[in-house]
Amino acid sequence: MTGVTTIITCMTEAERPFVADAIRSAQRQTVPTHIIVCVAEDNEWIDDILASLEPGVELLRLEHAWAGAVRNRAIERSRTEFVAFLDGDDVWKPAKIAKQLDFMTRHPELDVIGTKHVLIRAEGTPYFFGFAKELPMPSTWLGRTDFFLTYPFDDSAAIDEDAIFWEVLKEKGRRGIMDEFLISYRVREISLSAHAPSKHRKIAYARRSRIFGMRPVLLGVSYAVNLGLRVRKLAVSG
């Protein structure tokens, strides 16, 4: 079956304030996508949130597990050619899936692609254009379902399951990163990845963006750096 299944992970209470926006961003894609929302089996509030949204969302209740294991279970239920991932606190741009499908059509050798991202604070204010030079955010990924079934996420990894998979993909498949900002990545100070150096930097920039006059500076400088990286990439490929 052709098409895309969107797998939204919402396994903790922390995603509760944001998951409706995440689901809406998947429902409002310019091409249709089947949506699976993964929640803990004891979740008592997700039904009220789904009742306030457009119908058609598949709910998958699972035992508490790490992100890789949750994604694997949802992938096994997918019946589409492609799957895409969205964390319950992130938001997609409306044409995200359409642009990625077009990219995959033009590059059929690829198995998984990611994109760049815009960092937003917990309340949704954008403050930084991300670089995604080596490892794009999982919320940007779209890939072939068969590849994820053949090379699943590490079920036992408490953190960094995305980095582990990206390295497997480097050896076993073909990967790419689109030079477009197609998601908003929400930076929360308390999360499973809060200890990671990259997350420390994101949090530091988020705090700095609250200083008067600093947010436009951060947006302008980070966008300019991205343009420089694009020019450098074109020069190398040329």
C-alpha positions as CSV (number, residue, x, y, z in Angstrom):
1,M,0.0,0.0,0.0
2,T,1.4,3.4,-1.0
3,G,1.2,6.4,1.3
4,V,2.6,7.5,4.6
5,T,1.9,6.4,8.2
6,T,2.7,9.1,10.8
7,I,3.8,7.7,14.1
8,I,3.3,10.2,17.0
9,T,4.9,9.2,20.3
10,C,3.3,10.6,23.4
11,M,4.3,8.3,26.3
12,T,4.7,10.7,29.2
13,E,2.6,13.4,30.9
14,A,5.1,16.0,29.6
15,E,3.6,15.8,26.1
16,R,0.0,16.4,27.3
17,P,0.0,20.3,26.8
18,F,1.5,19.9,23.3
19,V,0.2,16.7,21.6
20,A,-3.0,18.2,20.2
21,D,-0.8,20.7,18.2
22,A,1.4,17.8,17.0
23,I,-1.6,15.8,15.9
24,R,-3.2,18.8,14.1
25,S,0.1,19.4,12.2
26,A,-0.1,15.8,10.9
27,Q,-3.8,16.1,10.1
28,R,-3.2,19.4,8.2
29,Q,-0.6,18.0,5.8
30,T,-1.1,18.8,2.2
31,V,-1.1,15.1,1.4
32,P,-3.1,12.7,3.6
33,T,-1.3,10.5,6.1
34,H,-2.6,7.7,8.4
35,I,-1.9,8.7,12.0
36,I,-1.0,6.4,14.8
37,V,-0.7,8.0,18.3
38,C,1.3,5.9,20.8
39,V,0.5,6.4,24.4
40,A,1.1,4.5,27.7
41,E,-1.6,1.9,28.4
42,D,-2.6,3.7,31.6
43,N,-3.0,7.1,29.9
44,E,-6.3,8.6,31.1
45,W,-6.5,11.9,29.2
46,I,-5.6,11.1,25.5
47,D,-9.3,10.2,24.6
48,D,-10.5,13.7,25.6
49,I,-7.8,15.3,23.4
50,L,-8.6,13.0,20.5
51,A,-12.3,13.9,20.9
52,S,-11.5,17.5,20.3
53,L,-9.7,16.8,17.0
54,E,-10.6,15.6,13.5
55,P,-11.5,11.9,13.5
56,G,-9.5,9.1,12.0
57,V,-6.6,8.9,14.4
58,E,-5.5,5.4,15.4
59,L,-4.7,5.0,19.1
60,L,-2.0,2.5,20.1
61,R,-1.8,1.8,23.9
62,L,1.5,0.3,24.9
63,E,3.4,-0.7,28.0
64,H,5.9,1.8,29.2
65,A,9.0,1.5,27.0
66,W,11.8,3.4,25.5
67,A,11.2,5.5,22.3
68,G,12.8,2.9,20.0
69,A,10.6,0.1,21.2
70,V,7.5,2.2,20.9
71,R,8.3,3.2,17.4
72,N,9.0,-0.4,16.5
73,R,5.6,-1.6,17.6
74,A,3.9,1.2,15.6
75,I,6.0,0.4,12.5
76,E,4.8,-3.2,12.7
77,R,1.2,-2.0,12.4
78,S,1.9,0.2,9.4
79,R,0.6,-0.8,6.0
80,T,2.0,2.0,4.0
81,E,5.1,2.3,1.9
82,F,6.6,5.1,4.1
83,V,6.5,5.9,7.8
84,A,7.3,9.3,9.4
85,F,7.9,10.1,13.0
86,L,6.7,13.0,15.2
87,D,7.4,13.5,18.9
88,G,4.3,14.6,20.8
89,D,5.7,18.0,21.5
90,D,6.9,18.9,18.0
91,V,5.0,20.4,15.1
92,W,5.3,19.9,11.3
93,K,5.0,22.5,8.6
94,P,1.9,21.8,6.4
95,A,3.9,20.7,3.3
96,K,6.5,18.6,5.2
97,I,5.3,15.2,4.0
98,A,4.6,16.4,0.4
99,K,8.1,17.9,0.0
100,Q,9.7,14.7,1.4
101,L,7.7,12.4,-0.9
102,D,8.7,14.6,-3.8
103,F,12.4,14.4,-2.7
104,M,12.2,10.6,-2.4
105,T,10.7,10.4,-5.9
106,R,13.6,12.3,-7.2
107,H,16.1,10.3,-5.2
108,P,14.7,6.7,-5.2
109,E,18.1,5.3,-3.9
110,L,17.4,6.8,-0.5
111,D,15.9,4.8,2.4
112,V,15.5,7.6,5.0
113,I,15.6,11.3,4.8
114,G,15.5,14.1,7.4
115,T,15.2,17.8,7.3
116,K,16.4,20.9,9.1
117,H,14.4,22.3,12.0
118,V,13.5,25.5,13.8
119,L,13.9,25.6,17.6
120,I,11.0,26.9,19.5
121,R,10.7,27.6,23.2
122,A,8.2,25.6,25.4
123,E,5.4,28.1,24.7
124,G,6.0,28.0,20.9
125,T,8.2,31.0,20.2
126,P,10.8,30.4,17.5
127,Y,14.4,31.5,18.4
128,F,17.0,29.5,16.3
129,F,17.4,27.9,12.9
130,G,18.9,24.4,13.5
131,F,21.8,23.1,11.4
132,A,21.2,19.3,11.4
133,K,24.6,18.8,9.8
134,E,25.1,15.2,10.9
135,L,21.9,13.9,12.8
136,P,18.5,15.4,11.9
137,M,15.8,15.3,14.6
138,P,13.7,12.1,14.4
139,S,10.6,14.2,14.1
140,T,11.9,15.2,10.6
141,W,12.4,11.6,9.4
142,L,10.5,9.9,6.6
143,G,11.6,6.5,5.4
144,R,10.7,3.3,3.7
145,T,8.7,1.0,6.0
146,D,10.5,-2.1,4.8
147,F,13.8,-0.6,5.8
148,F,12.6,0.1,9.4
149,L,11.2,-3.4,9.6
150,T,14.5,-4.9,8.5
151,Y,16.6,-2.7,10.7
152,P,14.5,-1.7,13.7
153,F,15.4,0.8,16.4
154,D,17.3,-0.5,19.4
155,D,14.6,-1.6,21.8
156,S,16.9,-1.5,24.8
157,A,18.3,2.0,24.3
158,A,17.1,4.5,27.0
159,I,18.5,7.4,25.1
160,D,20.3,8.1,21.7
161,E,18.3,5.4,19.9
162,D,18.1,7.9,17.0
163,A,21.9,8.3,16.8
164,I,22.3,4.5,17.0
165,F,19.8,4.0,14.1
166,W,21.4,6.8,12.0
167,E,24.8,5.0,12.3
168,V,23.2,1.7,11.3
169,L,21.6,3.5,8.3
170,K,25.0,4.8,7.4
171,E,26.3,1.2,7.0
172,K,23.1,-0.6,5.8
173,G,21.2,1.9,3.7
174,R,21.2,5.3,2.1
175,R,20.3,8.5,4.0
176,G,19.8,12.2,3.2
177,I,19.1,15.5,4.8
178,M,16.9,18.1,3.0
179,D,18.0,21.7,3.2
180,E,14.6,23.0,4.3
181,F,13.2,23.9,7.7
182,L,10.1,21.7,7.8
183,I,9.5,21.2,11.6
184,S,9.4,23.2,14.8
185,Y,11.3,21.4,17.5
186,R,10.2,22.2,21.0
187,V,12.9,22.7,23.6
188,R,11.8,21.8,27.1
189,E,14.2,22.2,30.0
190,I,13.0,18.9,31.6
191,S,13.1,15.9,29.2
192,L,14.8,12.6,28.8
193,S,17.5,14.2,26.6
194,A,18.1,17.2,28.9
195,H,21.5,15.8,30.0
196,A,22.9,15.7,26.4
197,P,25.4,18.4,25.4
198,S,23.4,19.2,22.3
199,K,20.3,19.7,24.5
200,H,22.3,21.9,26.9
201,R,23.2,24.2,24.0
202,K,19.6,24.4,22.9
203,I,18.4,25.2,26.4
204,A,21.2,27.9,26.7
205,Y,20.1,29.5,23.5
206,A,16.5,29.4,24.6
207,R,17.3,31.2,27.8
208,R,19.4,33.7,25.9
209,S,16.6,34.4,23.5
210,R,14.5,35.8,26.5
211,I,17.0,38.6,26.9
212,F,15.7,41.8,25.4
213,G,16.7,42.1,21.7
214,M,18.5,38.7,21.6
215,R,15.8,36.6,19.8
216,P,16.1,38.5,16.5
217,V,19.9,38.3,16.7
218,L,19.8,34.5,17.3
219,L,17.4,34.0,14.4
220,G,19.4,36.2,12.1
221,V,22.8,34.7,12.9
222,S,21.6,31.1,12.8
223,Y,19.9,31.6,9.5
224,A,23.0,33.3,8.0
225,V,25.1,30.3,9.2
226,N,22.7,28.0,7.5
227,L,23.0,29.9,4.2
228,G,26.8,29.7,4.6
229,L,26.6,25.9,5.0
230,R,24.4,25.7,1.9
231,V,26.8,27.7,-0.2
232,R,29.8,25.6,1.1
233,K,27.9,22.4,0.3
234,L,27.1,23.6,-3.2
235,A,30.8,24.6,-3.8
236,V,32.0,21.1,-2.7
237,S,29.4,19.3,-4.8
238,G,30.2,21.5,-7.8
